[in-house]
Amino acid sequence: RIVSLWPEATRIIIALGAGNKLVGVSIADKNDPIMTKIFPRLKELPALGSASAPNVEEIIKLRPDVIFTDALRVDVCNELQKVTKIPVVGIRINIGDEGKFSYVAFEVIGKVLGGKYEDRGAYLRNYLENKLKVIRDKVSHIKSSERLKVYVAFAENPLITYGMADPLESAGLVNVALNPKKVWYPVNLEQVILWEPDIIAVHTLSKLIGNYTVETILKDSDWQMVKAVKEGRVYNVIVGWTGWYPAMTVINVMQLAKIAYPELFIDLDIMSEGNEIYEELYGIKNFFIKIAEEYGLYVPK
């Protein structure tokens, strides 16, 4: 019996084939616009708060064998385990000091669940790492001085940006707003202009959480001094909803790498790769193309 308070963990649990063991999830999971399509049962499960504010009484009533939550909230993890006397496991997809993608969480959750889930966790970790390695290896030869700079604009407010390294670093790009101590944080337009980003990657699902789109930014008179806007290099790319979707971590790296360095990735068919990754993780055919169409994602040919 599993409780998951962190959507990244929930997405991995479902990919492992253990979704039927979930007895409660976070509020964000129940509202997840993508995972509720893949695993509709999420809508029926009890909402147990969030990784930062779990509903302890309701969790105890459900008698879970294990609780998965966000590894960055160590104090909350420790207190939750102390109060409930139930094992609490924290995981995270973007780990380390700068927030680089890692799929060790698949193996960790697989080991916790045991049996066939351990085998599946090890397999999917290897599968995703190999996909990412192909991109990382190709861009590793690009000199630091020749790497393009990227600014990530949040859908709700483009002057909120992303401080972690990936998916940008894995795609051979430089995050102009790199700040290992912050995931999302506010900046001012003057700073964005000074950073001179070559590309702006727009955080999507804007239909649900914000009004800013690629077109809004390109037409906004205040943004015309930003290099990427002047050159029309603004793309709807990054898909996020309370943490990362493991499939999209790889797909976003592919998108960004091909946008920035098309000559290196002439043979990379991102639509085909995206569909394959979603089918491998969740057994659903042609799913990425549906997401791309629904949210207007930029998928370079």
Secondary structure, DSSP 4 states (H G I P E B T S, - for coil): -EEE-SHHHHHHHHHTT-GGGEEEE-HHHHT-TTHHHH-GGGGGSPB-B-SSSB-HHHHHHT--SEEEEETT-HHHHHHHHHHH-S-EEEE-SEETTTTEE--HHHHHHHHHH-THHHHHHHHHHHHHHHHHHHHHHHHTTS-GGGPPEEEEE-SS-TTEEE-S-TTTGGGT-EETT--TT-SEEE--HHHHHHH--SEEEEE--HHHH-S--HHHHHH-GGGTTSHHHHTT-EEEEE-BSSSB-HHHHHHHHHHHHHHH-GGG-TT--HHHHHHHHHHHHH--TTHHHHHHHHHT-----
